Amino acid sequence: MEAAPVPEDLTDGEADADEDYINDAARFNVTLRVEALFPKIDVDPADGAVTGAELAAWNLANARREVLHRTARELELHDRDHDGRIAFGEYERPSWAWRFDDHNSTNDGVGWWKEEHFSAADMDGDGFLNLTEFNDFLHPADTTNPKLIHWLCKEEVRERDKDNDGKLNFQEFFSGLFYSIRHYDEEGITDDTGGSDAPAKKSFSHLDLDNDGLLSADELKPIIDNLHPSEHFYSKQQADYVISQADTNKDGQLSMNEMIENPYVFYNALFTEDDYGFHDELR
């Protein structure tokens, strides 16, 4: 068994020597790591038990830090004049994005990595993307930028607008978006277990605020988080999973002993680099 990698940035700048967590077999001692991290997670309040909310907040902070770190490396790669920001002409799209080109795809007009996408991420309108804006550009599901949220909604319309009228009619909604959101509805509006289109019509009507029989980009904003889940969504999922696996007394939270008794469940859920390596693209 290979030694587990020592996670970066999780000691808040403390100069803990790596060997403090290495046992006689030269393997990472996860138990000691859990003991060191427990008080940093158990903060709201610090009561000797880690709740799902505390664990999700910890996951989210780690994920955002890792994503921003990767974005900074990407910015440095594309920032040809080394001014700490990127102009549209400096950014080279991923090599596989050629399939979104109008001439290479039947899905004409898709705007990912195009100038409209870039401009929407340019929150201050200066024609460049700084680190925060470039991070939003690469990971729009996590943005709070209203322009980028609107662009994301427009993309959902554009990708499914078969008659090119700039909106979605019921059939366009039913054959595309509905099946992407039906599992997220807490009120059961999109429950289609009966096989009819009634739930889809109810969901469509719920979104169609102006009752014109069409869904505009703005009317998709209430469901955009379902179509493009954010790091907050994944962090909560991860926290729920860890608690379900390690909560031996079923009280809905984790004690220090429960974490120590299930160290690898806790460790793998928080610290493996691959956890956030896939879902952050094209959410």
Helices and strands as residue ranges (DSSP letters): G 18-21, H 30-41, E 50-51, H 52-78, E 86-87, G 88-90, G 95-100, H 115-121, E 128-129, H 131-138, G 140-142, H 146-160, H 170-172, I 173-177, H 178-181, H 198-207, G 218-223, H 224-227, H 231-246, E 253-254, H 256-261, H 263-271, G 273-276
